[in-house]
Amino acid sequence: MKYSATSGYRAENTPFANPRTITACPNHCEGKGPCVAVCPVEVFQMGVLPKDRRPGLSVKGKIKGFVHGWKQVQAVQPDACRACGLCVRACPEKAITLARAKSA
């Protein structure tokens, strides 16, 4: 599965009838990591945003990325997401969103 700041990941194994999409916006993430710490199913991992993804950031995102050493949260197990919302509440930058997945 590929990460996309605009489409996120489809989380199939949720406790809800409708799957959820979890998205971490690289323009807002400062790599502080509280979302990694609170996730009960280890959906997230802290990493460095690859150079090939940096040109797509906004000016603000590029400044934040540079200042914070390009540390970003990455959803490494998006299918494990149970849509509990703990990561959304824990993120101080409000970089994570959880929404109903659009039906195909």
PyRosetta script that sets phi, psi and omega in degrees:
from pyrosetta import init, pose_from_sequence

init()
pose = pose_from_sequence("MKYSATSGYRAENTPFANPRTITACPNHCEGKGPCVAVCPVEVFQMGVLPKDRRPGLSVKGKIKGFVHGWKQVQAVQPDACRACGLCVRACPEKAITLARAKSA")
pose.set_psi(1, 139.4)
pose.set_omega(1, 179.2)
pose.set_phi(2, -100.8)
pose.set_psi(2, 144.0)
pose.set_omega(2, 176.4)
pose.set_phi(3, -80.1)
pose.set_psi(3, 139.3)
pose.set_omega(3, 174.7)
pose.set_phi(4, -141.1)
pose.set_psi(4, 126.9)
pose.set_omega(4, -179.6)
pose.set_phi(5, -66.4)
pose.set_psi(5, -22.4)
pose.set_omega(5, -178.0)
pose.set_phi(6, -95.4)
pose.set_psi(6, -34.0)
pose.set_omega(6, -177.2)
pose.set_phi(7, -107.8)
pose.set_psi(7, -17.2)
pose.set_omega(7, 177.8)
pose.set_phi(8, 65.3)
pose.set_psi(8, -149.5)
pose.set_omega(8, -179.3)
pose.set_phi(9, -125.1)
pose.set_psi(9, 147.8)
pose.set_omega(9, 175.3)
pose.set_phi(10, -88.4)
pose.set_psi(10, 120.5)
pose.set_omega(10, -179.6)
pose.set_phi(11, -97.0)
pose.set_psi(11, 101.0)
pose.set_omega(11, -173.6)
pose.set_phi(12, -76.0)
pose.set_psi(12, -34.4)
pose.set_omega(12, -171.7)
pose.set_phi(13, -96.7)
pose.set_psi(13, 63.6)
pose.set_omega(13, -178.7)
pose.set_phi(14, -104.2)
pose.set_psi(14, 160.7)
pose.set_omega(14, 177.5)
pose.set_phi(15, -78.0)
pose.set_psi(15, 1.2)
pose.set_omega(15, -178.2)
pose.set_phi(16, -98.0)
pose.set_psi(16, 159.4)
pose.set_omega(16, 178.0)
pose.set_phi(17, -66.1)
pose.set_psi(17, -34.6)
pose.set_omega(17, -179.3)
pose.set_phi(18, -103.9)
pose.set_psi(18, 133.6)
pose.set_omega(18, 178.1)
pose.set_phi(19, -61.9)
pose.set_psi(19, 156.5)
pose.set_omega(19, 180.0)
pose.set_phi(20, -113.2)
pose.set_psi(20, 156.5)
pose.set_omega(20, 174.3)
pose.set_phi(21, -115.0)
pose.set_psi(21, 127.1)
pose.set_omega(21, 178.4)
pose.set_phi(22, -107.9)
pose.set_psi(22, 131.6)
pose.set_omega(22, -176.2)
pose.set_phi(23, -132.2)
pose.set_psi(23, 130.7)
pose.set_omega(23, 173.3)
pose.set_phi(24, -112.6)
pose.set_psi(24, 116.6)
pose.set_omega(24, -176.0)
pose.set_phi(25, -81.2)
pose.set_psi(25, 116.7)
pose.set_omega(25, -179.5)
pose.set_phi(26, -69.1)
pose.set_psi(26, -15.6)
pose.set_omega(26, 176.3)
pose.set_phi(27, -75.7)
pose.set_psi(27, -19.4)
pose.set_omega(27, -178.8)
pose.set_phi(28, -108.9)
pose.set_psi(28, -29.7)
pose.set_omega(28, -175.4)
pose.set_phi(29, -64.1)
pose.set_psi(29, 131.4)
pose.set_omega(29, 177.5)
pose.set_phi(30, -111.2)
pose.set_psi(30, 7.8)
pose.set_omega(30, 175.3)
pose.set_phi(31, 68.5)
pose.set_psi(31, 30.3)
pose.set_omega(31, -179.6)
pose.set_phi(32, -77.7)
pose.set_psi(32, -31.0)
pose.set_omega(32, 170.5)
pose.set_phi(33, 89.4)
pose.set_psi(33, 8.7)
pose.set_omega(33, 179.4)
pose.set_phi(34, -64.3)
pose.set_psi(34, -27.3)
pose.set_omega(34, 178.5)
pose.set_phi(35, -65.3)
pose.set_psi(35, -36.5)
pose.set_omega(35, 178.6)
pose.set_phi(36, -65.2)
pose.set_psi(36, -42.0)
pose.set_omega(36, -177.1)
pose.set_phi(37, -68.3)
pose.set_psi(37, -35.2)
pose.set_omega(37, -174.2)
pose.set_phi(38, -90.6)
pose.set_psi(38, -15.0)
pose.set_omega(38, -176.3)
pose.set_phi(39, -68.7)
pose.set_psi(39, 118.8)
pose.set_omega(39, -177.2)
pose.set_phi(40, -74.5)
pose.set_psi(40, -14.9)
pose.set_omega(40, -177.7)
pose.set_phi(41, -117.7)
pose.set_psi(41, 14.1)
pose.set_omega(41, 174.8)
pose.set_phi(42, 54.2)
pose.set_psi(42, 49.9)
pose.set_omega(42, 177.3)
pose.set_phi(43, -70.5)
pose.set_psi(43, -36.5)
pose.set_omega(43, -172.6)
pose.set_phi(44, -102.7)
pose.set_psi(44, 155.9)
pose.set_omega(44, 174.0)
pose.set_phi(45, -145.4)
pose.set_psi(45, 144.9)
pose.set_omega(45, 177.8)
pose.set_phi(46, -85.4)
pose.set_psi(46, 139.3)
pose.set_omega(46, -179.8)
pose.set_phi(47, -154.7)
pose.set_psi(47, -176.9)
pose.set_omega(47, 178.3)
pose.set_phi(48, -104.3)
pose.set_psi(48, 130.5)
pose.set_omega(48, 178.9)
pose.set_phi(49, -64.9)
pose.set_psi(49, 121.9)
pose.set_omega(49, -178.9)
pose.set_phi(50, -60.6)
pose.set_psi(50, 150.4)
pose.set_omega(50, -178.1)
pose.set_phi(51, -58.9)
pose.set_psi(51, -33.1)
pose.set_omega(51, -178.1)
pose.set_phi(52, -71.0)
pose.set_psi(52, -15.9)
pose.set_omega(52, 176.8)
pose.set_phi(53, -94.1)
pose.set_psi(53, -14.6)
pose.set_omega(53, -175.6)
pose.set_phi(54, -67.7)
pose.set_psi(54, -36.4)
pose.set_omega(54, -179.7)
pose.set_phi(55, -60.2)
pose.set_psi(55, -25.2)
pose.set_omega(55, -179.5)
pose.set_phi(56, -79.1)
pose.set_psi(56, -5.7)
pose.set_omega(56, -179.6)
pose.set_phi(57, -76.1)
pose.set_psi(57, 155.3)
pose.set_omega(57, 173.2)
pose.set_phi(58, -72.4)
pose.set_psi(58, 170.3)
pose.set_omega(58, 177.5)
pose.set_phi(59, -58.7)
pose.set_psi(59, -45.1)
pose.set_omega(59, 178.8)
pose.set_phi(60, -61.3)
pose.set_psi(60, -41.8)
pose.set_omega(60, 178.5)
pose.set_phi(61, -63.4)
pose.set_psi(61, -38.9)
pose.set_omega(61, 178.5)
pose.set_phi(62, -67.2)
pose.set_psi(62, -39.5)
pose.set_omega(62, 178.3)
pose.set_phi(63, -65.5)
pose.set_psi(63, -47.8)
pose.set_omega(63, 178.4)
pose.set_phi(64, -60.1)
pose.set_psi(64, -44.2)
pose.set_omega(64, 179.7)
pose.set_phi(65, -59.1)
pose.set_psi(65, -46.9)
pose.set_omega(65, -179.8)
pose.set_phi(66, -62.4)
pose.set_psi(66, -48.3)
pose.set_omega(66, -177.8)
pose.set_phi(67, -61.4)
pose.set_psi(67, -36.1)
pose.set_omega(67, -176.1)
pose.set_phi(68, -99.3)
pose.set_psi(68, 17.6)
pose.set_omega(68, 175.8)
pose.set_phi(69, 68.7)
pose.set_psi(69, 25.3)
pose.set_omega(69, 179.6)
pose.set_phi(70, 62.1)
pose.set_psi(70, 17.6)
pose.set_omega(70, 175.9)
pose.set_phi(71, -67.4)
pose.set_psi(71, 132.1)
pose.set_omega(71, -179.6)
pose.set_phi(72, -143.5)
pose.set_psi(72, 150.2)
pose.set_omega(72, 172.3)
pose.set_phi(73, -79.6)
pose.set_psi(73, 142.6)
pose.set_omega(73, 177.9)
pose.set_phi(74, -131.0)
pose.set_psi(74, 133.8)
pose.set_omega(74, 177.4)
pose.set_phi(75, -83.1)
pose.set_psi(75, 101.6)
pose.set_omega(75, -177.3)
pose.set_phi(76, -90.2)
pose.set_psi(76, -18.6)
pose.set_omega(76, 177.7)
pose.set_phi(77, -134.3)
pose.set_psi(77, 62.8)
pose.set_omega(77, -175.6)
pose.set_phi(78, -62.4)
pose.set_psi(78, -28.7)
pose.set_omega(78, 179.8)
pose.set_phi(79, -70.8)
pose.set_psi(79, -16.7)
pose.set_omega(79, 177.9)
pose.set_phi(80, -80.6)
pose.set_psi(80, -13.1)
pose.set_omega(80, -176.6)
pose.set_phi(81, -58.3)
pose.set_psi(81, 131.5)
pose.set_omega(81, 178.6)
pose.set_phi(82, -106.0)
pose.set_psi(82, 7.5)
pose.set_omega(82, 176.9)
pose.set_phi(83, 58.4)
pose.set_psi(83, 38.8)
pose.set_omega(83, -179.9)
pose.set_phi(84, -76.6)
pose.set_psi(84, -24.3)
pose.set_omega(84, 177.6)
pose.set_phi(85, 85.3)
pose.set_psi(85, 2.4)
pose.set_omega(85, 179.9)
pose.set_phi(86, -61.6)
pose.set_psi(86, -39.1)
pose.set_omega(86, -179.5)
pose.set_phi(87, -66.7)
pose.set_psi(87, -38.5)
pose.set_omega(87, 179.7)
pose.set_phi(88, -62.3)
pose.set_psi(88, -44.7)
pose.set_omega(88, 180.0)
pose.set_phi(89, -70.2)
pose.set_psi(89, -30.0)
pose.set_omega(89, -176.4)
pose.set_phi(90, -80.2)
pose.set_psi(90, -22.2)
pose.set_omega(90, -174.1)
pose.set_phi(91, -74.4)
pose.set_psi(91, 114.9)
pose.set_omega(91, -178.8)
pose.set_phi(92, -70.4)
pose.set_psi(92, -20.9)
pose.set_omega(92, 179.7)
pose.set_phi(93, -94.2)
pose.set_psi(93, -2.3)
pose.set_omega(93, -177.0)
pose.set_phi(94, 57.0)
pose.set_psi(94, 41.5)
pose.set_omega(94, -177.2)
pose.set_phi(95, -88.1)
pose.set_psi(95, -10.9)
pose.set_omega(95, -177.1)
pose.set_phi(96, -109.7)
pose.set_psi(96, 131.8)
pose.set_omega(96, 176.4)
pose.set_phi(97, -124.7)
pose.set_psi(97, 149.1)
pose.set_omega(97, 179.3)
pose.set_phi(98, -130.2)
pose.set_psi(98, 120.8)
pose.set_omega(98, -177.1)
pose.set_phi(99, -141.5)
pose.set_psi(99, 162.8)
pose.set_omega(99, 175.3)
pose.set_phi(100, -62.9)
pose.set_psi(100, 137.2)
pose.set_omega(100, 176.9)
pose.set_phi(101, -72.0)
pose.set_psi(101, 140.2)
pose.set_omega(101, 177.0)
pose.set_phi(102, -72.7)
pose.set_psi(102, 133.4)
pose.set_omega(102, -179.6)
pose.set_phi(103, -70.7)
pose.set_psi(103, 142.6)
pose.set_omega(103, -176.1)
pose.set_phi(104, -76.7)
pose.dump_pdb("model.pdb")
